[in-house]
């Protein structure tokens, strides 16, 4: 297996298993308001998130920026909580503008999540000269993993709303509340460094 496919698989596995539960929760909160018919919007949204991740991941791996791991680990559940809370304001399921604020939030929050991956990826890359292709492969793997998660979430949403006749609004409120509660618990646990 060549380096590119190895890092592609590492990126996919990193997001698509329970080690990446905080990132899975964020993707879930981000995509709860969408249905299969919205697949173009979801693709743009997830890609905006990946672009944000890629920017800070590259800057961090190349040692251009350095941010305290403790703060990043605290900010990640905060992004999940804020996204879950933003879902509570959704009353209509149509967008009034061409580029809703949620896309910009996905990009910005992606920057924070990218910092969360940076230490893991730095330890894998070491001091190699082939950082750029490996970084690209890792990011493409992340994107693939995120899209797989989104596909599963859209199927669950489809089943809940159309098969089990759950109100779309109730579905969003229930799952946003659950995700928000988990994110709040994570944030409280990770905030311990502020006390000590």
Order of alpha helices (4+ residues) and beta strands (2+ residues): alpha-alpha-alpha-alpha-alpha-alpha-alpha-alpha
